[in-house]
Amino acid sequence: MNAHLDAIRNKAAALLAEMPPGVTLEVAAKKRSPAEVTAAFEGGIRVFGHNYVQEAQRMLTAIKFSAEWHLIGHLQSNKAGAAVQSFDMLETVDSLKLAQRLNQVCIAIRKVMPVLIEVNSGREENKNGVMPEDVVTLALQIAGLPNLRLEGLMTMGPLSAEERDSRPFFNTTRKIFEALSGADLGSGAMRVLSMGMSGSYRVALDEGANLVRLGTAIFGARREKPLD
């Protein structure tokens, strides 16, 4: 048995066991091979995230198992059709224009798409996402689109070597999430708070995340040439 794949299976199972009740462990599959992703599935993972639509489509063609797939990278409007066809949830809706385009595509294929709003909790100029003060407005606008179902928020926060540095940004996003919990969101409801990656997920859990997105914590550092 391949030692690297065996390590992925074991790490996936161990991290799943570590998650508190009600928390979903999502594995980030960017730049990973079908063999590595399959090993994570064999370790118990049932939700996977991908940053790129076309790379995800190739992955979905290559793997032999069925799981839930989320888009966790920036989505351009011209790829809305492919994204709606390929994913079960879109975590990075960040504008009314994109939401309207997604809604049009979903109407055409008679699909209701669960979505999250991406919050730029660190107010970073080079990052996508909605500024914290604009999230409620966008949420109410999305609530008026019949074929999108707003289910929560997602944030990245600024990258830092210190896990504790993420806390203020996760806290900001959780407060917006709580403020929206009583809002009329049409068919949607605030149920998913997607925060935390391999270097920050413990703080995210402490701040109320119920979906964490882990990559290197399960796969290890990316190889120059992934396994086939």
LUMMI-16132 format. One record per residue (C-alpha): residue number from 0; x, y, z. Coordinates in Angstrom, 2 decimals, always signed. Example, Ala and Ser with C-alpha at 12.3 -4.5 7.8 and 13.67 -1.06 7.14 Angstrom:
<recs>
rec seq 0 | x +12.30 | y -4.50 | z +7.80
rec seq 1 | x +13.67 | y -1.06 | z +7.14
</recs>
This chain:
<recs>
rec seq 0 | x +0.00 | y +0.00 | z +0.00
rec seq 1 | x +1.25 | y +3.50 | z -0.83
rec seq 2 | x +2.48 | y +5.07 | z +2.42
rec seq 3 | x +1.41 | y +8.59 | z +1.40
rec seq 4 | x -2.14 | y +7.49 | z +0.61
rec seq 5 | x -2.32 | y +5.45 | z +3.78
rec seq 6 | x -1.26 | y +8.53 | z +5.77
rec seq 7 | x -4.05 | y +10.57 | z +4.13
rec seq 8 | x -6.65 | y +7.96 | z +5.09
rec seq 9 | x -5.44 | y +7.90 | z +8.67
rec seq 10 | x -5.24 | y +11.69 | z +8.99
rec seq 11 | x -8.72 | y +12.15 | z +7.51
rec seq 12 | x -10.18 | y +9.68 | z +9.99
rec seq 13 | x -8.33 | y +11.27 | z +12.92
rec seq 14 | x -9.46 | y +14.80 | z +12.05
rec seq 15 | x -13.05 | y +13.69 | z +11.56
rec seq 16 | x -12.96 | y +12.18 | z +15.03
rec seq 17 | x -11.62 | y +15.50 | z +16.37
rec seq 18 | x -14.52 | y +17.58 | z +15.00
rec seq 19 | x -17.20 | y +18.64 | z +17.51
rec seq 20 | x -20.80 | y +17.48 | z +16.91
rec seq 21 | x -22.49 | y +19.40 | z +14.12
rec seq 22 | x -19.25 | y +20.45 | z +12.40
rec seq 23 | x -18.56 | y +19.45 | z +8.79
rec seq 24 | x -14.99 | y +18.75 | z +7.72
rec seq 25 | x -14.52 | y +19.84 | z +4.11
rec seq 26 | x -11.33 | y +18.81 | z +2.32
rec seq 27 | x -9.76 | y +21.30 | z -0.10
rec seq 28 | x -8.75 | y +19.37 | z -3.21
rec seq 29 | x -6.92 | y +22.10 | z -5.16
rec seq 30 | x -3.82 | y +20.70 | z -6.91
rec seq 31 | x -4.43 | y +17.23 | z -5.46
rec seq 32 | x -4.59 | y +14.04 | z -7.48
rec seq 33 | x -7.62 | y +11.75 | z -7.85
rec seq 34 | x -5.70 | y +9.12 | z -5.85
rec seq 35 | x -5.14 | y +11.53 | z -2.95
rec seq 36 | x -8.75 | y +12.71 | z -2.95
rec seq 37 | x -9.95 | y +9.11 | z -3.08
rec seq 38 | x -7.78 | y +8.28 | z -0.07
rec seq 39 | x -9.42 | y +11.11 | z +1.88
rec seq 40 | x -12.83 | y +9.72 | z +0.92
rec seq 41 | x -11.76 | y +6.30 | z +2.12
rec seq 42 | x -10.79 | y +7.95 | z +5.42
rec seq 43 | x -14.38 | y +9.13 | z +5.84
rec seq 44 | x -14.52 | y +12.56 | z +4.16
rec seq 45 | x -17.80 | y +13.23 | z +2.38
rec seq 46 | x -17.52 | y +16.95 | z +1.53
rec seq 47 | x -14.82 | y +18.31 | z -0.78
rec seq 48 | x -14.02 | y +21.84 | z -1.88
rec seq 49 | x -12.31 | y +23.07 | z -5.01
rec seq 50 | x -11.03 | y +26.48 | z -6.06
rec seq 51 | x -11.22 | y +26.08 | z -9.82
rec seq 52 | x -14.19 | y +25.06 | z -11.95
rec seq 53 | x -12.30 | y +23.39 | z -14.80
rec seq 54 | x -9.90 | y +21.52 | z -12.52
rec seq 55 | x -12.87 | y +20.31 | z -10.47
rec seq 56 | x -14.58 | y +19.06 | z -13.62
rec seq 57 | x -11.51 | y +16.98 | z -14.47
rec seq 58 | x -11.44 | y +15.64 | z -10.91
rec seq 59 | x -15.10 | y +14.67 | z -11.01
rec seq 60 | x -14.51 | y +12.79 | z -14.25
rec seq 61 | x -11.54 | y +10.90 | z -12.80
rec seq 62 | x -12.87 | y +9.81 | z -9.41
rec seq 63 | x -15.09 | y +6.77 | z -8.86
rec seq 64 | x -17.02 | y +7.83 | z -5.77
rec seq 65 | x -19.93 | y +10.18 | z -5.05
rec seq 66 | x -19.54 | y +13.04 | z -2.58
rec seq 67 | x -20.66 | y +16.62 | z -1.99
rec seq 68 | x -18.58 | y +19.24 | z -3.81
rec seq 69 | x -18.34 | y +22.95 | z -2.95
rec seq 70 | x -16.74 | y +25.77 | z -4.91
rec seq 71 | x -14.41 | y +27.59 | z -2.51
rec seq 72 | x -12.51 | y +29.77 | z -4.98
rec seq 73 | x -13.49 | y +33.00 | z -6.72
rec seq 74 | x -16.14 | y +32.55 | z -9.39
rec seq 75 | x -16.30 | y +34.67 | z -12.54
rec seq 76 | x -19.72 | y +35.26 | z -14.09
rec seq 77 | x -18.66 | y +33.63 | z -17.37
rec seq 78 | x -18.15 | y +30.33 | z -15.55
rec seq 79 | x -21.48 | y +30.41 | z -13.75
rec seq 80 | x -23.02 | y +27.74 | z -15.97
rec seq 81 | x -20.20 | y +25.27 | z -15.46
rec seq 82 | x -20.14 | y +25.94 | z -11.73
rec seq 83 | x -23.85 | y +25.33 | z -11.31
rec seq 84 | x -23.55 | y +22.06 | z -13.23
rec seq 85 | x -20.50 | y +20.84 | z -11.28
rec seq 86 | x -21.01 | y +21.83 | z -7.64
rec seq 87 | x -23.51 | y +21.18 | z -4.87
rec seq 88 | x -22.81 | y +24.48 | z -3.10
rec seq 89 | x -21.11 | y +27.73 | z -4.06
rec seq 90 | x -19.33 | y +29.31 | z -1.06
rec seq 91 | x -17.97 | y +32.45 | z -2.73
rec seq 92 | x -20.85 | y +34.59 | z -3.98
rec seq 93 | x -19.65 | y +38.17 | z -3.57
rec seq 94 | x -21.83 | y +40.43 | z -5.71
rec seq 95 | x -25.40 | y +40.91 | z -6.83
rec seq 96 | x -24.28 | y +40.67 | z -10.46
rec seq 97 | x -22.85 | y +37.20 | z -9.90
rec seq 98 | x -25.88 | y +36.13 | z -7.90
rec seq 99 | x -28.24 | y +37.26 | z -10.65
rec seq 100 | x -26.23 | y +35.38 | z -13.28
rec seq 101 | x -26.26 | y +32.22 | z -11.17
rec seq 102 | x -29.99 | y +32.56 | z -10.67
rec seq 103 | x -30.56 | y +32.82 | z -14.42
rec seq 104 | x -28.55 | y +29.67 | z -15.05
rec seq 105 | x -30.36 | y +27.81 | z -12.29
rec seq 106 | x -33.76 | y +28.81 | z -13.65
rec seq 107 | x -32.77 | y +27.49 | z -17.09
rec seq 108 | x -31.87 | y +24.05 | z -15.74
rec seq 109 | x -34.51 | y +23.99 | z -12.97
rec seq 110 | x -32.04 | y +23.79 | z -10.13
rec seq 111 | x -32.05 | y +25.52 | z -6.76
rec seq 112 | x -28.45 | y +26.22 | z -5.75
rec seq 113 | x -27.34 | y +26.59 | z -2.12
rec seq 114 | x -24.90 | y +29.50 | z -1.78
rec seq 115 | x -22.81 | y +31.26 | z +0.83
rec seq 116 | x -21.73 | y +34.89 | z +0.79
rec seq 117 | x -17.96 | y +35.35 | z +0.97
rec seq 118 | x -17.06 | y +38.03 | z +3.53
rec seq 119 | x -13.84 | y +40.02 | z +3.15
rec seq 120 | x -13.48 | y +40.12 | z +6.92
rec seq 121 | x -9.94 | y +41.50 | z +6.73
rec seq 122 | x -10.88 | y +44.29 | z +4.31
rec seq 123 | x -7.98 | y +43.26 | z +2.06
rec seq 124 | x -7.77 | y +45.08 | z -1.27
rec seq 125 | x -6.31 | y +42.03 | z -3.02
rec seq 126 | x -9.00 | y +39.65 | z -1.77
rec seq 127 | x -12.46 | y +38.90 | z -3.09
rec seq 128 | x -15.54 | y +39.02 | z -0.91
rec seq 129 | x -18.08 | y +41.50 | z +0.40
rec seq 130 | x -17.09 | y +44.12 | z +2.93
rec seq 131 | x -18.65 | y +43.37 | z +6.33
rec seq 132 | x -20.97 | y +46.38 | z +6.25
rec seq 133 | x -22.41 | y +45.31 | z +2.88
rec seq 134 | x -23.20 | y +41.67 | z +3.71
rec seq 135 | x -26.74 | y +42.23 | z +5.01
rec seq 136 | x -27.74 | y +44.19 | z +1.92
rec seq 137 | x -26.45 | y +41.48 | z -0.42
rec seq 138 | x -28.09 | y +38.77 | z +1.69
rec seq 139 | x -31.49 | y +40.43 | z +1.35
rec seq 140 | x -30.97 | y +40.87 | z -2.39
rec seq 141 | x -30.09 | y +37.18 | z -2.82
rec seq 142 | x -33.18 | y +36.26 | z -0.80
rec seq 143 | x -35.24 | y +37.71 | z -3.64
rec seq 144 | x -33.71 | y +35.38 | z -6.25
rec seq 145 | x -35.94 | y +32.29 | z -6.47
rec seq 146 | x -33.37 | y +29.73 | z -7.59
rec seq 147 | x -30.65 | y +30.60 | z -5.09
rec seq 148 | x -30.93 | y +29.49 | z -1.48
rec seq 149 | x -28.72 | y +31.53 | z +0.83
rec seq 150 | x -27.49 | y +29.24 | z +3.61
rec seq 151 | x -24.71 | y +31.16 | z +5.32
rec seq 152 | x -21.38 | y +32.93 | z +5.19
rec seq 153 | x -17.80 | y +32.05 | z +4.36
rec seq 154 | x -14.59 | y +33.92 | z +5.15
rec seq 155 | x -10.87 | y +33.42 | z +4.75
rec seq 156 | x -9.33 | y +36.19 | z +6.82
rec seq 157 | x -5.75 | y +37.42 | z +6.28
rec seq 158 | x -3.13 | y +34.70 | z +6.18
rec seq 159 | x -0.86 | y +34.62 | z +9.21
rec seq 160 | x +1.69 | y +32.29 | z +10.74
rec seq 161 | x -0.02 | y +32.79 | z +14.10
rec seq 162 | x -3.34 | y +31.00 | z +14.46
rec seq 163 | x -4.64 | y +33.45 | z +17.06
rec seq 164 | x -4.36 | y +36.33 | z +14.58
rec seq 165 | x -7.44 | y +34.98 | z +12.77
rec seq 166 | x -9.75 | y +35.41 | z +15.73
rec seq 167 | x -10.92 | y +39.02 | z +15.11
rec seq 168 | x -11.88 | y +38.22 | z +11.52
rec seq 169 | x -13.76 | y +35.06 | z +12.44
rec seq 170 | x -15.48 | y +36.95 | z +15.24
rec seq 171 | x -16.59 | y +39.69 | z +12.84
rec seq 172 | x -18.06 | y +37.14 | z +10.45
rec seq 173 | x -19.84 | y +35.23 | z +13.22
rec seq 174 | x -21.51 | y +38.43 | z +14.44
rec seq 175 | x -22.85 | y +39.12 | z +10.93
rec seq 176 | x -24.01 | y +35.51 | z +10.71
rec seq 177 | x -25.88 | y +35.88 | z +14.00
rec seq 178 | x -27.40 | y +39.20 | z +12.91
rec seq 179 | x -28.77 | y +37.55 | z +9.77
rec seq 180 | x -30.17 | y +34.55 | z +11.59
rec seq 181 | x -33.44 | y +36.36 | z +12.27
rec seq 182 | x -33.75 | y +37.94 | z +8.82
rec seq 183 | x -36.30 | y +36.93 | z +6.19
rec seq 184 | x -34.12 | y +35.18 | z +3.62
rec seq 185 | x -36.85 | y +33.68 | z +1.48
rec seq 186 | x -36.25 | y +29.96 | z +1.12
rec seq 187 | x -32.85 | y +30.25 | z +2.79
rec seq 188 | x -31.74 | y +30.19 | z +6.39
rec seq 189 | x -28.43 | y +30.90 | z +8.11
rec seq 190 | x -27.12 | y +27.42 | z +8.84
rec seq 191 | x -23.54 | y +27.32 | z +7.49
rec seq 192 | x -20.64 | y +29.34 | z +8.89
rec seq 193 | x -17.61 | y +28.32 | z +6.81
rec seq 194 | x -14.40 | y +29.52 | z +8.46
rec seq 195 | x -10.95 | y +28.15 | z +9.15
rec seq 196 | x -8.28 | y +26.31 | z +7.20
rec seq 197 | x -5.45 | y +24.00 | z +8.21
rec seq 198 | x -3.60 | y +26.69 | z +10.16
rec seq 199 | x -6.60 | y +28.33 | z +11.78
rec seq 200 | x -9.44 | y +25.84 | z +12.12
rec seq 201 | x -9.19 | y +25.48 | z +15.90
rec seq 202 | x -9.75 | y +29.21 | z +16.40
rec seq 203 | x -12.54 | y +29.09 | z +13.81
rec seq 204 | x -14.28 | y +26.34 | z +15.75
rec seq 205 | x -13.92 | y +28.36 | z +18.92
rec seq 206 | x -15.57 | y +31.29 | z +17.14
rec seq 207 | x -18.55 | y +29.22 | z +16.01
rec seq 208 | x -17.61 | y +27.76 | z +12.62
rec seq 209 | x -19.60 | y +24.68 | z +11.68
rec seq 210 | x -17.73 | y +24.02 | z +8.43
rec seq 211 | x -13.93 | y +24.03 | z +8.21
rec seq 212 | x -11.88 | y +23.72 | z +5.02
rec seq 213 | x -8.69 | y +21.70 | z +5.45
rec seq 214 | x -6.07 | y +20.80 | z +2.85
rec seq 215 | x -2.49 | y +20.44 | z +4.02
rec seq 216 | x -3.62 | y +19.17 | z +7.44
rec seq 217 | x -4.80 | y +16.03 | z +5.64
rec seq 218 | x -2.69 | y +15.83 | z +2.49
rec seq 219 | x +0.57 | y +17.35 | z +3.70
rec seq 220 | x +2.53 | y +19.86 | z +1.65
rec seq 221 | x +1.77 | y +19.93 | z -2.05
rec seq 222 | x +4.11 | y +17.87 | z -4.20
rec seq 223 | x +5.67 | y +19.30 | z -7.35
rec seq 224 | x +4.11 | y +16.40 | z -9.23
rec seq 225 | x +0.92 | y +15.00 | z -7.71
rec seq 226 | x +0.23 | y +11.27 | z -7.68
rec seq 227 | x -1.70 | y +10.00 | z -10.68
</recs>
